[in-house]
Each structure stands twice: as structure tokens, then as C-alpha cells.
């Protein structure tokens, strides 16, 4: 917190600091028995009508009455990471998009509208990097029309928690009634340590997802559109650990190699074979192939409540880079009920 020369806490932020990363302390309880304070760090996304809106790294929006502020200051951007490869949000946004290529896309200014018959939100959402070339309300109306023409709900993919992410856009979407349905984290790490996890062997690699691989994939009834998305990308590899005869594979995985990056996804293990190192074996085999193609860094996506996956990936040297979110368009306003016609007056002649 900001401390003055005389040792007092001071509020050194104003509404002019909207868009900056701030740290504030507010009074949580003014009871005479003792004061309690709450500290909040995040991006100041608005300061209207005496209320501050601060968006934390995980995308949580915190509303703080101006009257409760005890101290506040602008804080510098988070220091460069010492663990894992250096990467900007914009670079990772483009890399992850290429790993789940849509069937069709269209530009709205600098925004990219993506659709793939509903398979994965990443391939069926707007990537809003830069300026859409229209005021926000008009841009969102255009987004809703575009997806509506394809029979799809409109989603906007945003991110928080890193330099250049979209806390301000998140706040504007929420203000307009867009609903955050999904949040997850994107983790990054070095690729060589993943390849060194286990000795190669027992994992089959292929350029195509065959029937056996799809039999283990958690998305049942994979459509032709889904297959196109799964096989799309700069250099795609599928890993399979065969199961018992006539049974789906014991484990599978997917990796997309794109320049210096290797993106891991669809790492799934037969529940009866977990805790046997199969996920590590799959990722090690895919990482070894990605190293051969010149990659040196890795990324993957993990849900915040998946404790087992987070423990696994942290042990491989991965760390969170940013949190990403998918906002769904608000439900349409219900049409007003038609007013009932008045009853005819007695003797009016109406039947």
C-alpha cells in the first residue's frame, strides 16, 4: 500500500487510472471492536458513481465503494517470469487459435469471428484482438448476427491476468449482460523436460485420429466437422497407448507443433489405468516428436478445478500464464405479452 512520509496510508489512484493495474485496501468492517481490511489487486476496469470495479487475474470482478477506500496505488506490470519460456499473450492467442482451426472465419476489423459447427468454444467464438472498427455495441450486434446466421450462440473469448489481456473488455461485456460460462488457465513450460519424463516406448504416433483413438476421446459421436478441426493445424500428431484387445486405448493425446510451440490437448487415460504414468508417457512421446520438428516451448489448457491435472503439469515444469474466458451472448429479451382486448360494453352490439 502507498504510505506517505508521515506514515499514513493514502489513496493515490483516481478515475483517470482506469485500465491500469492497481492495489487497493478497503475497510471491510467499521465496527468499534476492531477494523478489518481487504486488499485487492487487479486491473481497474471502471470507476463510476462512487464504485470501483477491479478485475482480478482470474477474471473475478470485485466492486468496491469509493467511501470504503483506505489506500490505493498503481502497481507496475508483473515481473518477467523466471520459469518457462517468455511469451506474450498475443503470441499465445494466435498459436492456440491455429491449434483449433475453425471451418470458417471472418474479420470484423481486427477481431476474428470463428465457426466450426459448434465443435469446441475456441473454434466457435470471437478472438477480439485489437479494434473491431466499430463502436462496441455495434460490433457485438454484428457478432450476434454472424453467429445467428449459422445457428450458433455468440461467444467472445477473452483473457485476464497477463500483460495485454482484456480486463476492460470483460467488464464491458458483463455490463451488457454477457455471461461468463467457462474459465480455464493456459499454462506454458519448456519442451525438453517433458520429452525426458520417461523412456520412449509403448506409445504409437500417427498423423490421423483413427477409430481406436476416437473410441477413447471424451467427445462421443465425433462429427465430420469435429474431425476437420481435430486434424487442422500446422503439424498435428496423435498419440495412442493400445489397450486390451477389443478395448479402447489405455491413453491418448494430441499435439500441434507450430514454430517454437507445441500445444498438448486431449490427454485422456482409461480410469482403470490411472496413476500408472500413461499421461506422462503420451506427453513425452509427443514432446520428443515436437523437438525433432524444432519446437522448444509447450503450452496446454487446464481447468481451475482439475486438481489432479494441475499437480501433474506443475510436476512437469508448467506454470500458469493467463486465464481465458468464454462469454456467451445474453438471452433475448422476452416479447411483451399482448394486452387482452377489453370486454364489450353491454348493449354495444358486439357478439
C-alpha positions as CSV (number, residue, x, y, z in Angstrom):
1,X,0.0,0.0,0.0
2,X,1.0,3.6,-0.5
3,X,2.4,5.1,2.7
4,X,3.1,8.9,3.0
5,X,6.1,10.5,4.6
6,X,4.2,10.7,7.9
7,X,3.4,7.0,7.9
8,X,-0.3,7.2,6.8
9,X,-1.9,5.1,4.2
10,X,-3.1,7.2,1.2
11,X,-5.3,6.7,-1.8
12,X,-3.2,7.6,-4.8
13,X,-5.5,6.5,-7.6
14,X,-8.2,8.3,-9.5
15,X,-10.7,7.5,-12.2
16,X,-8.0,8.6,-14.7
17,X,-6.2,5.3,-13.8
18,X,-8.9,3.1,-15.4
19,X,-7.1,0.4,-17.4
20,X,-4.1,0.2,-15.1
21,X,-3.1,-2.4,-12.6
22,X,-3.8,-1.2,-9.1
23,X,-3.6,-2.4,-5.5
24,X,-6.2,-1.1,-3.0
25,X,-7.1,-1.6,0.6
26,X,-10.7,-1.1,1.7
27,X,-12.4,-1.0,5.0
28,X,-14.4,-4.2,5.4
29,X,-16.0,-3.7,8.8
30,X,-16.2,-0.4,10.7
31,X,-17.2,-2.0,14.0
32,X,-15.7,-0.4,17.1
33,X,-14.3,-3.7,18.3
34,X,-11.6,-3.5,15.6
35,X,-11.3,-2.6,11.9
36,X,-10.9,-5.2,9.2
37,X,-9.4,-4.5,5.8
38,X,-9.5,-6.3,2.5
39,X,-6.7,-6.0,-0.1
40,X,-7.5,-6.3,-3.8
41,X,-5.0,-6.4,-6.7
42,X,-6.1,-6.3,-10.4
43,X,-7.0,-4.0,-13.3
44,X,-9.1,-1.0,-12.5
45,X,-11.8,-1.5,-15.1
46,X,-14.2,1.2,-14.1
47,X,-14.9,4.0,-11.5
48,X,-18.5,5.1,-11.9
49,X,-21.0,6.5,-9.4
50,X,-18.7,6.1,-6.5
51,X,-17.9,2.4,-7.1
52,X,-14.6,0.9,-8.3
53,X,-14.7,-2.2,-10.4
54,X,-11.4,-4.2,-10.2
55,X,-10.9,-7.3,-12.3
56,X,-8.5,-9.8,-10.7
57,X,-6.1,-12.1,-12.5
58,X,-8.6,-15.0,-12.6
59,X,-11.3,-12.8,-14.1
60,X,-13.3,-12.2,-10.9
61,X,-14.8,-8.7,-10.8
62,X,-14.7,-7.0,-7.4
63,X,-16.9,-3.9,-6.7
64,X,-15.6,-1.6,-4.0
65,X,-17.4,1.5,-2.8
66,X,-15.2,4.6,-3.0
67,X,-16.2,5.5,0.5
68,X,-14.5,2.3,1.9
69,X,-11.1,3.0,0.3
70,X,-8.2,3.3,2.8
71,X,-5.3,3.1,0.4
72,X,-4.6,2.6,-3.2
73,X,-1.8,2.9,-5.8
74,X,-0.9,2.0,-9.3
75,X,1.4,-1.0,-9.5
76,X,3.8,-1.9,-12.3
77,X,3.2,-4.9,-14.6
78,X,4.1,-8.3,-13.2
79,X,7.8,-9.0,-13.5
80,X,9.0,-11.3,-16.2
81,X,8.6,-14.9,-15.5
82,X,11.7,-16.8,-14.4
83,X,10.1,-20.2,-15.0
84,X,9.4,-21.4,-18.5
85,X,9.7,-19.6,-21.9
86,X,9.0,-15.9,-22.3
87,X,5.7,-15.3,-24.2
88,X,3.3,-12.5,-24.8
89,X,-0.5,-13.0,-24.5
90,X,-0.9,-12.0,-28.2
91,X,1.6,-14.6,-29.4
92,X,-0.1,-17.3,-27.4
93,X,-3.6,-16.3,-28.5
94,X,-2.6,-16.7,-32.2
95,X,-0.8,-20.0,-31.5
96,X,-3.7,-21.5,-29.6
97,X,-6.1,-20.4,-32.3
98,X,-4.1,-22.2,-35.0
99,X,-4.2,-25.4,-33.0
100,X,-8.1,-25.4,-33.2
101,X,-8.7,-24.1,-36.6
102,X,-12.3,-23.2,-37.4
103,X,-14.1,-24.3,-40.6
104,X,-14.7,-20.7,-41.5
105,X,-13.6,-17.3,-40.2
106,X,-14.3,-13.7,-41.0
107,X,-12.6,-10.4,-39.9
108,X,-14.5,-7.7,-38.1
109,X,-11.8,-5.0,-38.0
110,X,-9.0,-6.7,-36.1
111,X,-11.4,-9.2,-34.4
112,X,-11.7,-12.7,-35.8
113,X,-15.0,-14.4,-36.0
114,X,-14.7,-18.2,-36.0
115,X,-17.1,-21.0,-36.5
116,X,-16.9,-24.8,-36.7
117,X,-20.4,-26.2,-36.5
118,X,-20.3,-25.8,-32.7
119,X,-17.3,-28.1,-32.0
120,X,-15.2,-26.5,-29.2
121,X,-15.8,-23.0,-28.0
122,X,-12.3,-21.9,-29.1
123,X,-13.2,-22.7,-32.7
124,X,-16.7,-21.1,-32.3
125,X,-16.0,-17.8,-30.7
126,X,-14.7,-14.3,-31.4
127,X,-11.0,-13.7,-30.8
128,X,-11.1,-9.9,-30.0
129,X,-7.5,-8.8,-30.5
130,X,-7.3,-5.1,-31.3
131,X,-10.1,-2.8,-32.7
132,X,-13.2,-4.2,-34.3
133,X,-13.5,-1.0,-36.3
134,X,-17.0,-0.2,-34.8
135,X,-18.3,1.1,-31.5
136,X,-18.5,-1.9,-29.1
137,X,-22.3,-2.1,-29.2
138,X,-22.4,-2.2,-33.0
139,X,-19.5,-4.7,-33.0
140,X,-21.4,-7.0,-30.6
141,X,-24.6,-6.7,-32.7
142,X,-22.6,-7.7,-35.8
143,X,-21.2,-10.7,-33.9
144,X,-24.6,-11.9,-32.8
145,X,-25.9,-11.6,-36.4
146,X,-23.0,-13.5,-37.8
147,X,-23.4,-16.4,-35.4
148,X,-27.2,-16.3,-35.6
149,X,-27.0,-16.8,-39.4
150,X,-25.1,-20.1,-38.6
151,X,-27.5,-21.3,-36.0
152,X,-24.8,-20.9,-33.2
153,X,-24.8,-18.9,-30.0
154,X,-22.4,-16.0,-30.0
155,X,-19.3,-16.4,-27.8
156,X,-16.5,-13.9,-27.2
157,X,-13.1,-15.4,-26.0
158,X,-11.2,-13.1,-23.6
159,X,-8.3,-13.3,-21.3
160,X,-7.1,-11.8,-18.0
161,X,-4.1,-11.9,-15.8
162,X,-1.2,-11.1,-18.2
163,X,0.2,-8.1,-20.0
164,X,-2.0,-7.1,-22.8
165,X,-5.1,-9.1,-21.7
166,X,-8.7,-7.9,-21.8
167,X,-9.9,-7.0,-18.4
168,X,-11.6,-3.9,-19.7
169,X,-13.5,-5.8,-22.4
170,X,-14.6,-8.4,-19.8
171,X,-16.1,-5.6,-17.7
172,X,-17.9,-4.1,-20.7
173,X,-19.3,-7.5,-21.7
174,X,-20.6,-8.1,-18.2
175,X,-22.1,-4.7,-18.1
176,X,-24.1,-5.6,-21.2
177,X,-25.3,-8.9,-19.8
178,X,-22.9,-11.3,-21.5
179,X,-22.5,-14.4,-19.3
180,X,-19.1,-15.9,-18.5
181,X,-19.7,-19.6,-19.0
182,X,-16.2,-21.1,-19.0
183,X,-12.9,-20.1,-17.5
184,X,-9.6,-22.0,-17.6
185,X,-5.9,-21.4,-17.5
186,X,-3.3,-21.6,-20.2
187,X,0.0,-23.0,-18.8
188,X,3.4,-22.9,-20.5
189,X,6.7,-24.6,-20.0
190,X,9.9,-25.9,-21.5
191,X,9.5,-28.8,-24.0
192,X,12.7,-30.7,-23.4
193,X,11.9,-31.6,-19.8
194,X,8.6,-33.1,-21.0
195,X,10.4,-35.3,-23.5
196,X,12.8,-36.5,-20.8
197,X,10.0,-37.7,-18.4
198,X,10.1,-41.3,-19.4
199,X,12.0,-43.6,-21.8
200,X,10.2,-43.8,-25.2
201,X,8.2,-46.9,-25.9
202,X,4.7,-48.3,-25.9
203,X,3.2,-45.1,-27.5
204,X,2.1,-45.1,-31.1
205,X,2.2,-41.8,-33.0
206,X,0.1,-41.0,-36.1
207,X,-1.0,-38.1,-38.2
208,X,-4.6,-39.2,-38.1
209,X,-7.1,-39.9,-35.3
210,X,-8.2,-43.4,-36.1
211,X,-11.3,-45.2,-34.8
212,X,-9.4,-46.5,-31.8
213,X,-8.2,-43.1,-30.8
214,X,-11.7,-41.7,-31.2
215,X,-13.0,-44.5,-29.0
216,X,-11.1,-43.1,-26.0
217,X,-11.8,-39.4,-26.9
218,X,-14.3,-38.0,-24.3
219,X,-16.4,-36.3,-27.0
220,X,-18.6,-39.1,-28.3
221,X,-20.2,-39.1,-31.7
222,X,-17.4,-37.0,-33.4
223,X,-18.8,-35.3,-36.5
224,X,-17.1,-34.6,-39.8
225,X,-16.7,-31.0,-38.7
226,X,-15.1,-32.1,-35.5
227,X,-12.7,-34.4,-37.4
228,X,-11.7,-31.5,-39.6
229,X,-10.9,-29.3,-36.5
230,X,-9.0,-32.1,-34.8
231,X,-6.8,-32.7,-37.9
232,X,-6.3,-29.0,-38.6
233,X,-3.2,-27.1,-37.5
234,X,0.3,-26.5,-38.7
235,X,1.6,-30.0,-37.7
236,X,-0.7,-32.3,-35.8
237,X,0.2,-35.6,-34.1
238,X,-1.9,-38.1,-32.3
239,X,-0.6,-40.5,-29.6
240,X,-2.1,-43.8,-28.6
241,X,-1.3,-46.3,-25.9
242,X,-3.1,-49.5,-27.0
243,X,-5.5,-51.1,-24.6
244,X,-6.6,-54.7,-24.2
245,X,-7.8,-56.5,-27.4
246,X,-11.1,-55.1,-28.4
247,X,-11.0,-52.3,-25.9
248,X,-10.4,-48.5,-26.5
249,X,-6.8,-47.3,-26.0
250,X,-5.4,-47.1,-22.5
251,X,-4.4,-43.5,-23.1
252,X,-4.4,-40.9,-25.9
253,X,-3.1,-37.4,-26.6
254,X,-3.0,-34.7,-29.3
255,X,-0.1,-32.3,-30.1
256,X,0.1,-29.4,-32.5
257,X,3.6,-28.2,-33.5
258,X,3.7,-24.6,-34.6
259,X,7.1,-23.0,-34.8
260,X,8.7,-22.9,-31.4
261,X,5.5,-24.1,-29.7
262,X,4.0,-27.5,-29.1
263,X,0.4,-27.5,-27.8
264,X,-0.9,-30.5,-25.9
265,X,-4.6,-31.4,-25.7
266,X,-7.0,-34.4,-25.4
267,X,-4.6,-36.2,-23.0
268,X,-7.0,-38.9,-21.6
269,X,-6.4,-42.1,-19.7
270,X,-8.6,-45.1,-19.0
271,X,-9.9,-44.5,-15.5
272,X,-8.8,-48.1,-14.6
273,X,-5.3,-47.3,-15.7
274,X,-4.7,-44.0,-14.0
275,X,-1.7,-43.5,-11.7
276,X,0.4,-45.7,-14.0
277,X,2.4,-42.9,-15.7
278,X,0.5,-43.2,-19.0
279,X,-0.3,-39.5,-19.3
280,X,3.4,-38.8,-18.9
281,X,4.3,-41.4,-21.5
282,X,1.9,-39.9,-24.0
283,X,3.2,-36.4,-23.5
284,X,6.8,-37.5,-23.5
285,X,6.4,-39.2,-26.9
286,X,4.6,-36.2,-28.4
287,X,7.2,-33.8,-27.0
288,X,10.0,-35.9,-28.5
289,X,8.5,-35.7,-31.9
290,X,7.9,-31.9,-31.5
291,X,11.5,-31.4,-30.5
292,X,12.5,-33.2,-33.8
293,X,10.4,-30.6,-35.6
294,X,12.2,-27.7,-34.0
295,X,9.9,-26.8,-31.1
296,X,11.3,-25.7,-27.8
297,X,8.3,-24.5,-25.7
298,X,5.0,-26.0,-24.7
299,X,1.5,-24.9,-23.8
300,X,-1.7,-26.6,-22.6
301,X,-5.0,-25.7,-21.1
302,X,-6.2,-26.8,-17.7
303,X,-9.4,-26.2,-15.8
304,X,-9.0,-24.4,-12.4
305,X,-10.8,-27.1,-10.5
306,X,-8.9,-30.1,-12.0
307,X,-6.5,-30.6,-9.1
308,X,-5.0,-33.9,-10.5
309,X,-4.1,-32.3,-13.9
310,X,-2.7,-29.2,-12.2
311,X,-0.5,-31.3,-10.0
312,X,0.7,-33.4,-13.0
313,X,1.5,-30.4,-15.2
314,X,3.2,-28.5,-12.4
315,X,5.5,-31.5,-11.8
316,X,6.4,-31.3,-15.5
317,X,7.6,-27.7,-15.1
318,X,4.5,-26.0,-16.5
319,X,3.1,-22.8,-14.9
320,X,0.1,-20.6,-15.5
321,X,0.5,-17.8,-18.0
322,X,-3.1,-16.3,-18.1
323,X,-6.7,-17.2,-17.6
324,X,-9.1,-17.3,-20.5
325,X,-12.9,-17.0,-20.6
326,X,-15.8,-17.5,-22.9
327,X,-18.6,-15.1,-22.7
328,X,-22.0,-16.1,-24.1
329,X,-24.4,-13.6,-25.6
330,X,-27.3,-12.6,-23.2
331,X,-30.6,-14.3,-23.6
332,X,-33.0,-12.3,-25.9
333,X,-35.5,-10.0,-24.1
334,X,-38.9,-11.8,-23.9
335,X,-41.5,-10.2,-26.1
336,X,-44.2,-8.4,-24.1
337,X,-47.5,-10.2,-23.8
338,X,-50.2,-8.7,-25.9
339,X,-52.7,-6.8,-23.9
340,X,-56.1,-8.5,-23.8
341,X,-58.9,-6.9,-25.7
342,X,-61.4,-5.2,-23.5
343,X,-64.7,-6.9,-22.8
344,X,-67.5,-5.3,-24.9
345,X,-69.8,-2.9,-23.1
346,X,-73.3,-4.3,-22.5
347,X,-75.6,-3.3,-25.4
348,X,-72.7,-2.4,-27.7
349,X,-73.9,-4.7,-30.3
350,X,-70.6,-6.7,-30.4
351,X,-71.1,-10.5,-30.3
